[in-house]
Amino acid sequence: MMVLILLTALEPFKGMEVSHRDANPVDVELLFGGPDGFGYTYFSTQDGDTVPFNYIDISTTGTAVGAGDDWCSGSSASTLYYLGFTFPFYTESYDSVSICSNGAIVFDTPYVYFGLSNTALPSTSYSGPRAFVAVMWDDLDPPEYGGDIYFQSFSSCPDGYSGACAVVQYHNVPRYGNTTQMEFEIILYDNGNIKLQYNSAVYYNDATIGIQGDTANSTNNFFLEYVYNGTPSGHVPDSGTAILFVYPTSTDVVERGDDITPSLRVVGRTLYAESGSVYDAAGRFVATFKGSYVLRSKGVFFVKVKDRVYRILAR
């Protein structure tokens, strides 16, 4: 029998209350993972999603960036690393990144510093909002034990994706004052998706993991936070964790209204609401319904009720 595991810290949409928990056995699970205000979602091995873990080790083939402590290539060395393709990210597209020692890459002009004091998202630290991907934004110290950060682009991604990708790998990088040498990486795909992978034990203090656009604020919600300061606790990464941020293929499911809590009840695979709309995992329209709707197949769906969007997994 399939059983619902309700996530007590659920935030399917920033600022939304959740009042549709049901005591009856069900086989639909409400998931973390967006969508944010732009339409990004994420899937994670820690949430039970199917995200292939295929670590790409470029420590012997990639370019060593020569990372210093509290350093960014676009500020300290005025060096940007070119992806080999145009990468769509929120409202802009980029062909290069600045690589920072404190666990993030920045899509911005040169001379940008991204420092050791991480915050929750959206962040306005370091001269306003920045477009960035944070794989482990914390006070890291790559050179402490001879570690470094490596960069390599591929016309055909070696993890099985048929298109191009670029990899930023943090190799033998400890947090400042700690001896755990960590291995993790950011993979940027030419379709706009982003994968974070962790290939070692992780010393986690209060790091931020997530993505943010260059105009992010608490009104447009152009950011998607995976974990900050250990919350949620189930999102503190360890060896084998993979997180896939998915670039939106449709904007149909990202509208947001006021803060009225919607009325949505789930029993088995049946959705109960006054009215609603259902979309598939790629954001494509499936159906509208009044009263009730049965999810007849397995998979991830978005359900929109009264301008609120829920991401659910039908098992």
C-alpha angles and dihedrals in degrees: 000000000000116000133197118235106199117211108226094199093049117156105169089164125019112259095009124131119220119218104154102090111135130202094215122095110266138172101218121093123203108224140208117234116089146228095229123200093282096044104260117147132181136215122200139188086224090062092049094257120145103252114154113233105216108156114205109210110203097161090113100033106034132080114270107226095203094234118200128197113287090002141140124195091223093054109030098035100016088231125144121191114225118224099206091235140049111268119205113217121170109308096342139058125223137194099191144031140210110229117217129199093222095073105275144092120217127212100208145095119299121275094053119141121204109190143203099262104088122195139188117275134297090050125192094177120130102032102327136309115341132195104242149142115225114201093168110349103191141106097298126172111201099180096049094096099017095277126142144176121257133203131199135159125207131199087209114029113238093218093074099270107130097218134065125291141173125218130207109190126191104208123194091342119161131195110253109278095011130099101214107115106211133204120202138136149197119226118195115197124203090238090064098258121132127205126194117197131185117203102178144033109295128221100213121189110158103317126162119230120185148077133272137185124226094255096042119151138146091266102054093031093213091165138076119204120201099182138347128180091352095305119158092028092207089064098062099116127231136172110315097023115140125183122188119198108200122213109228116256092188136028093205094103103043103076116124129197132180126312098273108135109238123230108240125151125183125201117170104321093327119111117206121199139130086253137335149158129239126210132181126242092276092053095256117148115257108169149322121231143185120209100352144002131190120218100220099186138047121255145074119312137176117224118196118200123169093343093310123115125212124190112212138176117220110205 
